[in-house]
């Protein structure tokens, strides 16, 4: 990495003035500055590196927490666990942090670790192409072109809004926007509003707007399981105690971590354990809704845990409000002023909120990453679905690591824990490159295959596969390529160090002389 050093200030300045054919070289190009990209950048800084560039399409750091500004947006993982391990925040106001606090936290962390200077904001990666001749990634952006020794994909699974393919939706004359692209210029006060979807976003939006709109129609395709939300404000005393005795907050974090980790037993090993949670969720329905017909409509016909378990104390009471209707007949079409359901009912609306989730397994970003032989990630993954070795590396894409790629998602705990595990792996990989003078590393196909075969074998017996639902965890082939099907501490252990023996590598000197010479692994030497 030493040969690739470019001063961060000159990097940013140069990129603005380069022509299409000129490239500014950086050691590491990181795409995205959410929890993953920002965390990666901080680690590189802590490791003493300055030759990295974070390319971010938004105007500041934050990723999904910058983009999801809808009313009621908040985390459903407890605050003490939902932060970087090296930067606990004693100032969280509640046990489940609201979105503005998380975004302010990320902004503050970026400033504290001086990461913004390495970020190119308002810049979209249009193409990232592996160049075999130079063993570098050629990264084209809307704000200059770069070359990089290593590419880090930190774009996250919940970045690209998925819009529903509903007949006539483009003809709607009122306001229509996705939950992750909230239009704050539009007032919903006194309007007739429709929400399409009943996922994690919708169940936060509904209760936040129901009292200001004249009427709310909630279009439910599949009823979700909703558990009580054990949320409360932190007292001043607690914040002071956490500030003065950080160990206390760390102990609280540990307790939450292990409590959450116990859910894995039900999700991934003994689904029957989840029946107790299902009983609690049923009691939550009974508590919030009196009308037997409405209770029936909101009771899922699949096992709890199969889709993400939602938490709310306000969702069911909101559905029971007089100015709210839960519509379950299925949408036939949208007209300029109304939504028509399959039973022919026409419901007039002024605004439609589309809370229909994200392109999780088919992100458009995959079409822009081009590996060996000119194949895009989208093409490589089309056949068998997305897969990577340890969620980090993909055969045919040398010198590229994901910070949380395929099968690293969680249904029970903090993604920040998984992100930090992958950041360890990235940091270790870069150190190995330096230590052994490596020009390239590429995961061996057989290692990637056996890793994924084992993972998918186990997936067959998890609640996500056996629970009787269709969810965004599953791809077009019906495989769960999004979740990590075990304990997170197993993942942490697995990604503790870069396992060079699972990779084909080339040495820098050899490569400089005549291209791709393999550096033998320990196993090959002893054989
Ligand atoms: O999206 P979703 P989300 N016609 O995909 C429905 C995280 N998150 O934005 O279940 C009609 O979960 C779809 O119906 P069905 C969290 O990881 C976290 O709500 O597919 N309906 C579903 O009801 C979460 O899991 C927080 O039948 C259509 C909904 O739209 C992830 O983000 C907060 C439809 C989509 O639900 C995504 O949540 C918010 C159509 N054509 C989000 N297409 C935290 O608190 C889809 N639907 C941390």
Boltz pocket constraint, residues with backbone or C-beta under 6 A from the ligand:
constraints:
  - pocket:
      binder: B
      contacts: [[A, 74], [A, 75], [A, 76], [A, 77], [A, 158], [A, 164], [A, 165], [A, 166], [A, 179], [A, 196], [A, 197], [A, 198], [A, 199], [A, 200], [A, 201], [A, 202], [A, 219], [A, 220], [A, 221], [A, 222], [A, 308], [A, 331], [A, 355], [A, 356], [A, 357], [A, 358], [A, 410], [A, 470], [A, 471], [A, 472]]
      max_distance: 6.0
